[in-house]
Amino acid sequence: MAVHFSLMFLFGLLGNAISCMVCLAPLPTFYQIWKKKTSQGFQSIPYVIGLFSAMLWLFYALFAKDAMLLITINVFTFFMQTFYIAVYLFYATRNDRRTTLKLLSFFNVVGFGAICSFTLAFTHGVVRVQVLGWICMVFSLCVFVAPLGIVRKVIKTKSVEFMPISLSFFLTLSAVMWFMYGFLKKDPYVAVPNILGFTFGILQMILYLIYRKTTPDSAAAALPVKKEADAAKVMVIDMAKLGEQQQQQQANQNNQVFPVDDPAAAVPRQEEQRKEQLNNMKKDVSFTNGIAVV
């Protein structure tokens, strides 16, 4: 019994440590926001969802038995997500601030308030713990299913450029620790969602091993664009000279001048489209991983 309890405590402690590191992962993102004095281009929904999740698990842990390790990690997560949201709101544009406040009102005020009111008014004792456990478990399962979006994108593009392996590894490790903690504690509401968590984490790492060699290096990918642009510049010079001669001859014949198209105009447009597509992929990744990493 003592060995069982010590193992449960050990896995819970490791889960706390790894989850704290994952929770601190967005700090470089918010350093960029503070440095640039704008949050434009970043999304707030991962932090709103993270705050809502921490509030749900805290409420569940208050009524569950021997759930101190759940309380510690979710208190830390609660304060970190609150800090992230406060910084985001301070530097957000008016539209982004309005959207974030709507999300906070929907999830963290109305949604959480409704759950608290219902469970406190209509449930008691073990039934209350079971109802809150089911709510937390269903919500966690929905969050863990989110990586399917990036998995589909990786398979489609055959590129893992925007699927950070370090984050996938630590999320998988965290899911393993919390599964073992829930399993040894005989708490299915903690154990079951993390089965899906480390399953998708392992899938992401397998995809990384498969497609990492096919992912183009950023510097290497930039070379063809540069060469194409240089070639276009040469072509522009030649075409300009040829165009001047043709226009002069044509003007001498019938006093008409024909414009010459600029072949280099397509290159910047293609590069802008490529950058826009990659930025959209970044936003998708930041959302599906639950933590913004840019």
Secondary structure, 3 states (H helix, E strand, C coil): CHHHHHHHHHHHHHHHHHHHHHHCCCHHHHHHHHHHCCCCCCCCHHHHHHHHHHHHHHHHHHHCCCCHHHHHHHHHHHHHHHHHHHHHHHHCCHHHHHHHHHHHHHHHHHHHHHHHHHHHHHCCHHHHHHHHHHHHHHHHHHHHHCCHHHHHHHHHHCCCCCCCHHHHHHHHHHHHHHHHHHHHHCCHHHHHHHHHHHHHHHHHHHHHHHHCCCCCCHHHHHHHHHHHHHHHHHHHHHHHHHHHHHHHHHHHHHCCCCCCCCHHHHHHHHHHHHHHHHHHHHHHHHHHCCCCCC
